[in-house]
Amino acid sequence: MLKDLFEKSFNYKTVLLSLTANHHRSPEEYLKHKIRKLMKQHDSANDLLIVYYSGHGSFYNDLDPAEQFLELHATKDFDSRSGLHPAKLNWNNVENILIKEGKADMLVIMDACFAGNLNVSATHDLGRAYEVLGACKRNRTTASPGPHSFTHILHKSLESLIGKYSAFTTANLLSEILEGEERRNNPPEFWSRSINTARHIRLAPVPSQPHSEHAGYFDDQPIPQYLTLRVELKDRHRPSRDEIEQLAYNISKAVRNSSIRTRRIDCMGLTAKTSRSLRTAAQMISSLVRLMGPRKSQSNPGANLDSVSKSLNEDRKRPRQDDGSDLEDEPRPKRQASGNSQRVFDSPRPMTPNSGVEG
């Protein structure tokens, strides 16, 4: 069902594998071989590789934290006297190939019990997007195949999004899943394997017969540099999806008409900021200074505000952390009220998923 959706609605290339017992090699080695073969064909910097698994999962948490792993298996009942390799594998070992050897963006979708246990803090900057969508949170099980299964809801959400939008991100997909009643009591887990990668993976249909202009747009050359623009919004209300899409369209149109040669534009998301503007902070401090009265040594009443504005301007030039708070490398600018200890502080790639879908 999901395979047909990816092939017909997204025009993605898919490869279907089954986890079965056999005489020749272990399923883990077999899957490693198949993934490496797929990566050899579709693992450029502008490809997207989706690995999807649906089946049983068991998590071995009684080991040292560094050795804990998620086991994917066909069944718990296996006769070791059969001489076959059991239909099970250590997913953590397989995933190391995707993490350490891959160049393409990766999306791993796990419809298995204990999938959320794979969520550990990212420790490496992979220089690409690598995201994981698990059917359930840590130490939780998930529904078996049927109308309440994660795969069913995933299919429904993908179908809904592709019917409404020409392209969407994994963040949009997660929101669509969470809006449904079916997974409200057992929401999925979603995380990134790469630090310093802010963008989400973008899902869009691949043109069946790409024009020559697309071939030049999606080349295999490394990305030489990025240009980061930030738009400051005046209103507090969150823009609608239509408003954001219209703004993105106008920006992309302006970029195409400029003399700068570009490859693509990524939407990095919308972040609410709580820090006050320079003018608001200056007005607050000016009011407080007037309440306290002029200092005896101050001959010019307007010098106080000039000093404060200068201090705030210097503070705004200092780099800030992503959360909007000041860096603590040097003291924050402050004014000491005379006669007391009160302090006044400054408030503070569309991708080309020529990829395989593992199922």
C-alpha positions as a Markdown table, in Angstrom:
| # | Residue | x | y | z |
|---|---|---|---|---|
| 1 | Met | 0.0 | 0.0 | 0.0 |
| 2 | Leu | 2.7 | 2.5 | 1.0 |
| 3 | Lys | 4.9 | 1.2 | -1.8 |
| 4 | Asp | 2.2 | 2.0 | -4.4 |
| 5 | Leu | 1.8 | 5.5 | -3.0 |
| 6 | Phe | 5.5 | 6.3 | -3.3 |
| 7 | Glu | 5.6 | 4.9 | -6.8 |
| 8 | Lys | 2.4 | 6.3 | -8.3 |
| 9 | Ser | 2.0 | 9.6 | -6.4 |
| 10 | Phe | 5.6 | 10.6 | -5.9 |
| 11 | Asn | 7.3 | 8.7 | -8.8 |
| 12 | Tyr | 9.9 | 7.3 | -6.4 |
| 13 | Lys | 11.8 | 4.2 | -7.2 |
| 14 | Thr | 11.3 | 1.5 | -4.6 |
| 15 | Val | 12.9 | -1.8 | -3.6 |
| 16 | Leu | 11.0 | -4.3 | -1.5 |
| 17 | Leu | 12.9 | -6.6 | 0.9 |
| 18 | Ser | 11.6 | -9.3 | 3.2 |
| 19 | Leu | 13.1 | -10.4 | 6.5 |
| 20 | Thr | 13.2 | -14.2 | 6.3 |
| 21 | Ala | 15.3 | -17.0 | 7.6 |
| 22 | Asn | 17.7 | -18.6 | 5.1 |
| 23 | His | 20.7 | -20.9 | 4.8 |
| 24 | His | 23.1 | -18.6 | 3.0 |
| 25 | Arg | 23.7 | -15.6 | 5.1 |
| 26 | Ser | 22.2 | -13.7 | 8.0 |
| 27 | Pro | 19.4 | -11.3 | 7.3 |
| 28 | Glu | 21.6 | -8.5 | 8.8 |
| 29 | Glu | 24.4 | -9.1 | 6.3 |
| 30 | Tyr | 21.8 | -9.4 | 3.5 |
| 31 | Leu | 20.2 | -6.0 | 4.4 |
| 32 | Lys | 23.7 | -4.4 | 4.7 |
| 33 | His | 24.5 | -5.7 | 1.2 |
| 34 | Lys | 21.3 | -4.4 | -0.3 |
| 35 | Ile | 21.5 | -1.0 | 1.3 |
| 36 | Arg | 25.1 | -0.5 | 0.1 |
| 37 | Lys | 24.0 | -1.5 | -3.4 |
| 38 | Leu | 21.2 | 1.0 | -3.3 |
| 39 | Met | 23.5 | 3.7 | -2.0 |
| 40 | Lys | 25.9 | 3.1 | -4.8 |
| 41 | Gln | 23.1 | 3.9 | -7.3 |
| 42 | His | 21.4 | 6.7 | -5.4 |
| 43 | Asp | 23.6 | 8.4 | -2.9 |
| 44 | Ser | 24.7 | 11.8 | -4.2 |
| 45 | Ala | 24.4 | 15.0 | -2.3 |
| 46 | Asn | 21.1 | 15.8 | -4.0 |
| 47 | Asp | 19.4 | 12.4 | -3.5 |
| 48 | Leu | 16.9 | 11.4 | -0.9 |
| 49 | Leu | 17.0 | 7.8 | 0.5 |
| 50 | Ile | 14.0 | 6.6 | 2.4 |
| 51 | Val | 14.3 | 3.5 | 4.5 |
| 52 | Tyr | 10.9 | 2.2 | 5.7 |
| 53 | Tyr | 10.4 | -0.8 | 8.0 |
| 54 | Ser | 7.2 | -2.4 | 9.2 |
| 55 | Gly | 7.3 | -5.4 | 11.5 |
| 56 | His | 8.2 | -6.6 | 15.0 |
| 57 | Gly | 10.8 | -4.8 | 17.2 |
| 58 | Ser | 12.4 | -5.6 | 20.5 |
| 59 | Phe | 14.7 | -3.4 | 22.5 |
| 60 | Tyr | 17.6 | -4.8 | 24.5 |
| 61 | Asn | 18.0 | -2.3 | 27.3 |
| 62 | Asp | 19.6 | -4.6 | 29.9 |
| 63 | Leu | 23.0 | -4.0 | 28.3 |
| 64 | Asp | 25.6 | -1.2 | 28.7 |
| 65 | Pro | 24.0 | 2.0 | 27.2 |
| 66 | Ala | 26.5 | 2.0 | 24.4 |
| 67 | Glu | 25.6 | -1.6 | 23.5 |
| 68 | Gln | 21.8 | -1.3 | 23.6 |
| 69 | Phe | 20.1 | -1.9 | 20.3 |
| 70 | Leu | 16.7 | -2.4 | 18.5 |
| 71 | Glu | 16.2 | -5.9 | 17.1 |
| 72 | Leu | 14.0 | -6.2 | 14.1 |
| 73 | His | 12.6 | -9.7 | 13.7 |
| 74 | Ala | 9.9 | -11.7 | 11.9 |
| 75 | Thr | 8.8 | -13.8 | 14.9 |
| 76 | Lys | 9.9 | -14.6 | 18.4 |
| 77 | Asp | 9.4 | -18.4 | 17.8 |
| 78 | Phe | 12.4 | -19.9 | 16.0 |
| 79 | Asp | 13.8 | -23.4 | 16.0 |
| 80 | Ser | 17.6 | -23.0 | 16.4 |
| 81 | Arg | 18.0 | -26.7 | 15.3 |
| 82 | Ser | 16.7 | -25.9 | 11.8 |
| 83 | Gly | 20.2 | -24.8 | 10.6 |
| 84 | Leu | 18.8 | -21.5 | 9.2 |
| 85 | His | 19.9 | -18.0 | 10.1 |
| 86 | Pro | 17.1 | -16.6 | 12.3 |
| 87 | Ala | 14.9 | -13.9 | 10.7 |
| 88 | Lys | 16.3 | -11.1 | 12.9 |
| 89 | Leu | 18.9 | -8.3 | 12.8 |
| 90 | Asn | 20.5 | -5.6 | 14.9 |
| 91 | Trp | 19.2 | -2.4 | 13.3 |
| 92 | Asn | 21.8 | -0.2 | 15.1 |
| 93 | Asn | 24.5 | -2.1 | 13.1 |
| 94 | Val | 22.7 | -1.6 | 9.8 |
| 95 | Glu | 22.0 | 2.1 | 10.5 |
| 96 | Asn | 25.7 | 2.8 | 11.0 |
| 97 | Ile | 26.1 | 2.3 | 7.2 |
| 98 | Leu | 23.6 | 5.0 | 6.5 |
| 99 | Ile | 25.1 | 7.4 | 9.0 |
| 100 | Lys | 28.8 | 6.8 | 8.3 |
| 101 | Glu | 28.8 | 6.0 | 4.6 |
| 102 | Gly | 25.9 | 8.0 | 3.2 |
| 103 | Lys | 26.0 | 11.3 | 1.3 |
| 104 | Ala | 22.3 | 11.7 | 0.5 |
| 105 | Asp | 19.6 | 13.0 | 2.8 |
| 106 | Met | 18.1 | 10.1 | 4.7 |
| 107 | Leu | 14.6 | 9.5 | 6.1 |
| 108 | Val | 14.2 | 6.4 | 8.2 |
| 109 | Ile | 10.6 | 5.4 | 9.0 |
| 110 | Met | 10.1 | 2.7 | 11.7 |
| 111 | Asp | 6.7 | 1.1 | 12.3 |
| 112 | Ala | 7.9 | -1.1 | 15.1 |
| 113 | Cys | 7.5 | -1.4 | 18.8 |
| 114 | Phe | 10.2 | 0.5 | 20.8 |
| 115 | Ala | 11.1 | 2.6 | 17.7 |
| 116 | Gly | 11.4 | 5.7 | 20.0 |
| 117 | Asn | 14.2 | 4.0 | 21.9 |
| 118 | Leu | 16.4 | 4.8 | 18.9 |
| 119 | Asn | 16.2 | 8.5 | 19.8 |
| 120 | Val | 19.5 | 9.5 | 21.3 |
| 121 | Ser | 21.3 | 12.8 | 21.2 |
| 122 | Ala | 23.0 | 13.5 | 17.9 |
| 123 | Thr | 26.8 | 13.8 | 18.3 |
| 124 | His | 28.0 | 14.3 | 14.7 |
| 125 | Asp | 27.5 | 17.0 | 12.1 |
| 126 | Leu | 26.7 | 14.9 | 9.0 |
| 127 | Gly | 26.5 | 17.9 | 6.7 |
| 128 | Arg | 23.1 | 16.7 | 5.4 |
| 129 | Ala | 19.7 | 16.0 | 6.7 |
| 130 | Tyr | 19.1 | 12.7 | 8.5 |
| 131 | Glu | 15.7 | 12.3 | 10.2 |
| 132 | Val | 14.0 | 9.4 | 11.8 |
| 133 | Leu | 10.2 | 9.0 | 12.3 |
| 134 | Gly | 9.3 | 6.3 | 14.8 |
| 135 | Ala | 5.8 | 4.9 | 15.3 |
| 136 | Cys | 5.9 | 5.4 | 19.1 |
| 137 | Lys | 7.8 | 7.0 | 22.0 |
| 138 | Arg | 10.5 | 5.4 | 24.1 |
| 139 | Asn | 9.5 | 2.1 | 25.8 |
| 140 | Arg | 6.1 | 2.1 | 24.0 |
| 141 | Thr | 4.6 | -0.5 | 21.7 |
| 142 | Thr | 2.6 | 0.3 | 18.6 |
| 143 | Ala | -0.6 | -1.1 | 17.0 |
| 144 | Ser | -0.5 | -4.2 | 14.7 |
| 145 | Pro | -1.4 | -3.9 | 11.0 |
| 146 | Gly | -4.9 | -2.4 | 10.6 |
| 147 | Pro | -6.8 | 0.9 | 10.7 |
| 148 | His | -5.0 | 2.0 | 13.9 |
| 149 | Ser | -1.5 | 1.1 | 12.8 |
| 150 | Phe | 1.2 | 3.7 | 12.2 |
| 151 | Thr | 1.6 | 2.7 | 8.6 |
| 152 | His | -2.1 | 3.2 | 7.9 |
| 153 | Ile | -2.0 | 6.7 | 9.5 |
| 154 | Leu | 1.3 | 7.5 | 7.6 |
| 155 | His | -0.3 | 6.5 | 4.3 |
| 156 | Lys | -3.4 | 8.6 | 5.1 |
| 157 | Ser | -1.3 | 11.6 | 6.0 |
| 158 | Leu | 1.0 | 11.4 | 2.9 |
| 159 | Glu | -2.0 | 11.1 | 0.7 |
| 160 | Ser | -3.7 | 14.1 | 2.3 |
| 161 | Leu | -0.6 | 16.3 | 2.0 |
| 162 | Ile | 0.2 | 15.4 | -1.6 |
| 163 | Gly | -3.4 | 16.1 | -2.5 |
| 164 | Lys | -3.2 | 19.7 | -1.1 |
| 165 | Tyr | 0.4 | 20.8 | -1.7 |
| 166 | Ser | 3.0 | 20.3 | -4.4 |
| 167 | Ala | 5.7 | 19.8 | -1.8 |
| 168 | Phe | 5.9 | 19.5 | 2.0 |
| 169 | Thr | 8.4 | 18.8 | 4.7 |
| 170 | Thr | 8.8 | 16.1 | 7.3 |
| 171 | Ala | 7.7 | 18.6 | 9.9 |
| 172 | Asn | 4.4 | 19.1 | 7.9 |
| 173 | Leu | 4.0 | 15.3 | 7.8 |
| 174 | Leu | 4.4 | 15.0 | 11.6 |
| 175 | Ser | 1.8 | 17.8 | 12.1 |
| 176 | Glu | -0.6 | 16.0 | 9.8 |
| 177 | Ile | -0.2 | 12.7 | 11.7 |
| 178 | Leu | -0.7 | 14.4 | 15.1 |
| 179 | Glu | -3.9 | 16.1 | 14.0 |
| 180 | Gly | -5.6 | 12.7 | 13.6 |
| 181 | Glu | -7.5 | 11.1 | 16.4 |
| 182 | Glu | -5.9 | 7.7 | 15.8 |
| 183 | Arg | -2.5 | 8.5 | 17.2 |
| 184 | Arg | -3.5 | 11.0 | 19.9 |
| 185 | Asn | -2.8 | 8.5 | 22.7 |
| 186 | Asn | 0.3 | 7.1 | 21.1 |
| 187 | Pro | 2.1 | 9.8 | 19.2 |
| 188 | Pro | 5.1 | 9.1 | 17.0 |
| 189 | Glu | 8.7 | 10.1 | 17.8 |
| 190 | Phe | 10.6 | 12.4 | 15.4 |
| 191 | Trp | 14.2 | 13.5 | 15.6 |
| 192 | Ser | 17.4 | 14.3 | 13.7 |
| 193 | Arg | 20.6 | 12.3 | 13.6 |
| 194 | Ser | 22.7 | 15.3 | 12.6 |
| 195 | Ile | 23.6 | 18.3 | 14.7 |
| 196 | Asn | 23.7 | 21.7 | 13.1 |
| 197 | Thr | 21.2 | 20.7 | 10.4 |
| 198 | Ala | 18.2 | 23.0 | 10.8 |
| 199 | Arg | 16.4 | 22.2 | 7.6 |
| 200 | His | 13.8 | 19.4 | 7.3 |
| 201 | Ile | 13.6 | 16.9 | 4.5 |
| 202 | Arg | 11.3 | 18.1 | 1.7 |
| 203 | Leu | 9.0 | 15.6 | 0.0 |
| 204 | Ala | 7.7 | 16.3 | -3.5 |
| 205 | Pro | 6.8 | 14.2 | -6.6 |
| 206 | Val | 9.6 | 13.7 | -9.1 |
| 207 | Pro | 8.7 | 14.8 | -12.6 |
| 208 | Ser | 8.2 | 11.7 | -14.8 |
| 209 | Gln | 10.2 | 13.4 | -17.6 |
| 210 | Pro | 12.3 | 16.2 | -16.1 |
| 211 | His | 13.1 | 19.1 | -18.4 |
| 212 | Ser | 16.7 | 20.0 | -19.1 |
| 213 | Glu | 16.5 | 23.0 | -16.8 |
| 214 | His | 15.9 | 20.5 | -13.9 |
| 215 | Ala | 18.9 | 18.5 | -14.8 |
| 216 | Gly | 21.1 | 21.6 | -14.3 |
| 217 | Tyr | 19.3 | 22.5 | -11.1 |
| 218 | Phe | 19.8 | 19.2 | -9.4 |
| 219 | Asp | 23.5 | 18.6 | -10.2 |
| 220 | Asp | 25.8 | 16.4 | -8.1 |
| 221 | Gln | 28.4 | 19.1 | -7.3 |
| 222 | Pro | 29.0 | 19.9 | -3.7 |
| 223 | Ile | 27.2 | 23.0 | -2.4 |
| 224 | Pro | 29.8 | 25.8 | -2.4 |
| 225 | Gln | 28.1 | 28.2 | 0.0 |
| 226 | Tyr | 24.8 | 29.3 | 1.5 |
| 227 | Leu | 23.2 | 32.8 | 1.7 |
| 228 | Thr | 21.1 | 33.1 | 4.9 |
| 229 | Leu | 18.2 | 35.7 | 5.0 |
| 230 | Arg | 16.0 | 36.3 | 8.0 |
| 231 | Val | 12.6 | 38.0 | 7.7 |
| 232 | Glu | 11.4 | 39.9 | 10.7 |
| 233 | Leu | 7.6 | 39.9 | 11.1 |
| 234 | Lys | 5.7 | 42.8 | 12.6 |
| 235 | Asp | 2.5 | 41.0 | 13.8 |
| 236 | Arg | 2.3 | 38.5 | 16.6 |
| 237 | His | -0.2 | 36.2 | 15.0 |
| 238 | Arg | 1.2 | 33.2 | 13.2 |
| 239 | Pro | 1.0 | 33.5 | 9.3 |
| 240 | Ser | -1.2 | 30.9 | 7.6 |
| 241 | Arg | 0.2 | 28.2 | 5.4 |
| 242 | Asp | -1.2 | 30.1 | 2.3 |
| 243 | Glu | 0.5 | 33.3 | 3.4 |
| 244 | Ile | 3.9 | 31.6 | 3.9 |
| 245 | Glu | 3.6 | 29.8 | 0.5 |
| 246 | Gln | 2.8 | 33.1 | -1.2 |
| 247 | Leu | 5.8 | 34.8 | 0.4 |
| 248 | Ala | 8.0 | 31.8 | -0.6 |
| 249 | Tyr | 6.7 | 32.1 | -4.2 |
| 250 | Asn | 7.5 | 35.8 | -4.4 |
| 251 | Ile | 11.0 | 35.3 | -2.9 |
| 252 | Ser | 11.8 | 32.4 | -5.3 |
| 253 | Lys | 10.6 | 34.6 | -8.2 |
| 254 | Ala | 12.8 | 37.4 | -7.1 |
| 255 | Val | 15.8 | 35.1 | -6.8 |
| 256 | Arg | 15.2 | 33.7 | -10.3 |
| 257 | Asn | 15.2 | 37.3 | -11.6 |
| 258 | Ser | 18.4 | 38.2 | -9.8 |
| 259 | Ser | 21.9 | 37.9 | -11.2 |
| 260 | Ile | 22.9 | 35.5 | -8.5 |
| 261 | Arg | 23.0 | 31.9 | -9.7 |
| 262 | Thr | 21.2 | 29.6 | -7.2 |
| 263 | Arg | 20.3 | 26.0 | -6.8 |
| 264 | Arg | 17.4 | 25.9 | -4.4 |
| 265 | Ile | 15.7 | 27.7 | -1.6 |
| 266 | Asp | 14.9 | 25.9 | 1.7 |
| 267 | Cys | 12.3 | 27.1 | 4.2 |
| 268 | Met | 13.9 | 26.7 | 7.6 |
| 269 | Gly | 10.7 | 27.2 | 9.7 |
| 270 | Leu | 9.1 | 29.9 | 11.8 |
| 271 | Thr | 10.5 | 30.9 | 15.2 |
| 272 | Ala | 8.8 | 33.2 | 17.7 |
| 273 | Lys | 11.1 | 35.7 | 19.3 |
| 274 | Thr | 10.5 | 37.2 | 22.8 |
| 275 | Ser | 13.4 | 39.7 | 22.9 |
| 276 | Arg | 12.4 | 43.4 | 22.9 |
| 277 | Ser | 13.4 | 45.9 | 20.2 |
| 278 | Leu | 16.1 | 48.4 | 20.7 |
| 279 | Arg | 13.6 | 51.3 | 20.8 |
| 280 | Thr | 11.3 | 49.6 | 23.4 |
| 281 | Ala | 14.3 | 48.8 | 25.6 |
| 282 | Ala | 15.6 | 52.4 | 25.3 |
| 283 | Gln | 12.2 | 53.8 | 26.2 |
| 284 | Met | 11.9 | 51.6 | 29.3 |
| 285 | Ile | 15.3 | 52.6 | 30.6 |
| 286 | Ser | 14.7 | 56.3 | 29.8 |
| 287 | Ser | 11.5 | 56.2 | 31.8 |
| 288 | Leu | 13.2 | 54.5 | 34.7 |
| 289 | Val | 16.0 | 57.1 | 34.6 |
| 290 | Arg | 13.5 | 59.9 | 34.8 |
| 291 | Leu | 11.8 | 58.3 | 37.8 |
| 292 | Met | 15.1 | 58.1 | 39.6 |
| 293 | Gly | 15.9 | 61.7 | 38.8 |
| 294 | Pro | 19.1 | 63.2 | 37.3 |
| 295 | Arg | 22.5 | 62.5 | 38.9 |
| 296 | Lys | 24.2 | 65.4 | 40.4 |
| 297 | Ser | 27.3 | 64.9 | 38.3 |
| 298 | Gln | 25.2 | 64.8 | 35.1 |
| 299 | Ser | 25.2 | 68.3 | 33.5 |
| 300 | Asn | 23.3 | 67.2 | 30.4 |
| 301 | Pro | 19.9 | 65.5 | 31.1 |
| 302 | Gly | 19.9 | 63.9 | 27.6 |
| 303 | Ala | 23.3 | 62.3 | 28.1 |
| 304 | Asn | 21.8 | 59.5 | 30.1 |
| 305 | Leu | 19.6 | 58.3 | 27.3 |
| 306 | Asp | 22.4 | 58.7 | 24.8 |
| 307 | Ser | 24.7 | 56.6 | 26.9 |
| 308 | Val | 22.0 | 53.9 | 27.3 |
| 309 | Ser | 21.3 | 53.8 | 23.5 |
| 310 | Lys | 25.0 | 53.5 | 22.8 |
| 311 | Ser | 25.3 | 50.7 | 25.3 |
| 312 | Leu | 22.3 | 48.9 | 23.7 |
| 313 | Asn | 23.7 | 49.3 | 20.2 |
| 314 | Glu | 27.0 | 47.8 | 21.2 |
| 315 | Asp | 25.2 | 44.9 | 22.9 |
| 316 | Arg | 23.1 | 44.2 | 19.8 |
| 317 | Lys | 26.3 | 43.8 | 17.7 |
| 318 | Arg | 27.5 | 41.0 | 19.9 |
| 319 | Pro | 26.6 | 37.5 | 18.6 |
| 320 | Arg | 23.6 | 35.8 | 20.3 |
| 321 | Gln | 22.7 | 32.2 | 20.9 |
| 322 | Asp | 19.9 | 30.6 | 18.9 |
| 323 | Asp | 17.5 | 30.9 | 21.8 |
| 324 | Gly | 17.8 | 34.7 | 21.8 |
| 325 | Ser | 19.7 | 34.9 | 25.1 |
| 326 | Asp | 23.0 | 36.8 | 25.5 |
| 327 | Leu | 26.3 | 35.0 | 25.4 |
| 328 | Glu | 27.9 | 35.0 | 28.8 |
| 329 | Asp | 31.5 | 35.6 | 27.5 |
| 330 | Glu | 31.4 | 39.2 | 28.9 |
| 331 | Pro | 29.1 | 41.1 | 31.3 |
| 332 | Arg | 25.7 | 42.3 | 30.1 |
| 333 | Pro | 25.4 | 46.1 | 29.8 |
| 334 | Lys | 23.7 | 47.4 | 33.0 |
| 335 | Arg | 23.1 | 50.7 | 34.8 |
| 336 | Gln | 23.3 | 50.9 | 38.6 |
| 337 | Ala | 20.7 | 53.1 | 40.2 |
| 338 | Ser | 22.1 | 55.5 | 42.7 |
| 339 | Gly | 21.3 | 54.9 | 46.3 |
| 340 | Asn | 20.1 | 51.3 | 45.9 |
| 341 | Ser | 21.2 | 48.0 | 44.2 |
| 342 | Gln | 18.6 | 47.8 | 41.5 |
| 343 | Arg | 19.9 | 46.8 | 38.0 |
| 344 | Val | 18.4 | 47.5 | 34.7 |
| 345 | Phe | 19.3 | 45.0 | 32.0 |
| 346 | Asp | 18.9 | 45.0 | 28.3 |
| 347 | Ser | 16.2 | 42.4 | 27.5 |
| 348 | Pro | 17.8 | 40.5 | 26.2 |
| 349 | Arg | 17.0 | 20.7 | -1.2 |
| 350 | Pro | 12.5 | 20.6 | -3.9 |
| 351 | Met | 14.9 | 17.4 | -3.5 |
| 352 | Thr | 15.4 | 14.7 | -6.1 |
| 353 | Pro | 14.3 | 11.6 | -4.3 |
| 354 | Asn | 15.7 | 9.2 | -6.9 |
| 355 | Ser | 15.8 | 6.8 | -4.1 |
| 356 | Gly | 14.7 | 3.4 | -2.9 |
| 357 | Val | 12.1 | 2.7 | -0.3 |
| 358 | Glu | 13.0 | -0.1 | 2.0 |
| 359 | Gly | 10.0 | -2.0 | 3.3 |
